[in-house]
Amino acid sequence: MVRLFEKIKGAARRKGKAPENNRPCSFPFHVLQQATNNFDKELVIGVGGFGDVYMGVLKCGTKVAVKRKKMASWQGQKEFRAEIELLASLKDPNLVDLIGYCDEENEMILVYEYMENGTLKSHLYGSDKPSLNWPERLEACVGAARGLHYLHTSSEKGIIHRDVKSENILLGENLCAKIADFGLSKDGPELNETHVITQVKGTPGYVDPEYSHTMQLTQKSDVYSFGVVLLEVLCGRPAFDPKLPKDEVNLAWWVTGMLKNDQLEQIVDQKIVGTISPHSLMIFCNIVLMCLAENRVERPSMEEVLRDLEQELEYVHGSISSAGLSAESSDDESYHDDASSRLVRPGEGKVLTRSLAIKAYKRASNMPHDSSTPSTSRPVARAYQVPGGNNMNGFLELHSIQESISEAGNSHDSDRDFTSQPIRQRGGKTLRRSLGKAYVRDDDL
């Protein structure tokens, strides 16, 4: 363990951080015994592959979560050290803090901050904890997405969690969501590599099928798993449930099949049915479908997922605050009722650069536009707003632009395959934006 913390100090120095601020405490075993009433089973608040998690109270009165390795656990010293090393070098509001550890008397114990509201899973199904409403569920998704985005961008190679699931997303005060359980985490690929070859590990129902088949691990494997979490949030059921009929056992496979048959309404958790606007439901499902794309290249980054979820949350909060204030809101609702069942599925959308979207928009609407939206290095169709006015003006369908074209280049390519329909927009707020690939609806053209 001494050599472990020498590595931590070195990593901290390389990052320009003071290691004293990040270094976890070493707890004597008897202190944690006392804090958990000798590991009383009545204090168990979680069970995982590594071991049971107990609620404990230190002498100073601080509540902690104490994770004690099971004697028969397949996870051992390697995972134990990996989690300490990782959390000692990272600090983010959406990652669970590691307070300390104990490695004496053949024990392997990790001590975390106590998250008073438990797991995200426990507020969706399988427990008597209060269910989250739709805005609260979106808040949790945004918090978890921030934590994953931080992991993926916290170092040159990034860190892949490898076990993203609703049970590893914890809710603290004010339902603030944090990512937990880093025992399976791995560094991302070298800069000249696209993936890491590694033994397949994770939880059934969440594991990226491409990773499972090829043993090629990337950050997009986390994106797939996060897409499954989003489905749990929407559907209120486990990612994998062998007690269900065969075609419903795997949540991701079941939902994609239901969406192909335009059975969107039948997958929504009954506890939130009627509380989600058709627009919000449509956008959320499109985010899910992009995360679950079979080909990892077609999946968005966590940065893009986060950006879309934040916009969706902003839309939901705006809808709540303005509910019932104008007839326009009811007009908007009826518009989305008509369009919500026509979701874009992986393969239907094509790549479009920001410059092409602006050019297409100019040709389509002949109206002023806001071109100040930040560009990105990925070929992404972003949101473009029409300043002023509340009119609904059709929809721009984006087709058949397969390659990335620079802001300055190839004007002849930019003239291909666009329909002459302006972008829908209301009250200065974009009603639809896409991320990663340009996934759009094809309604009423």
ABEGO torsion letter per residue (X at the ends): XAAAAAAAAAAAAAAGBBAAAABBBBBBAAAAAAAAGGGBAAABABBBAAEBBBBBBBAAGBBBBBBBBBAABABBAAAAAAAAAAAAABBBAABBBBABBBABGGBBBBBBBBBAAEBAAAAABGBABBBBBAAAAAAAAAAAAAAAAAAAAABAAEBBAGABBAAABBBBBGGBBBBBGAAABBBBBBAABABBBBBBBEBBGABBAAAAAAGBBBAAAAAAAAAAAAAAAAAGBBABBAABBAAAABAAAAAAAAAAAGAAAAABBAAABGABBAAAAAAAAAAAAAAABABAAABBBAAAAAAAAAAAAAAAAAAAAABGABAAAAAAAAAAAAAAABBBBBGABBBBBAAAAAAAAAAAAGBBBBAABBBBABBBBBBBBBBEEABBAEBBBBBGBABBBBAABGAAAAABGBBBBBBBBBGGBBABBBBEBBBBBABGX
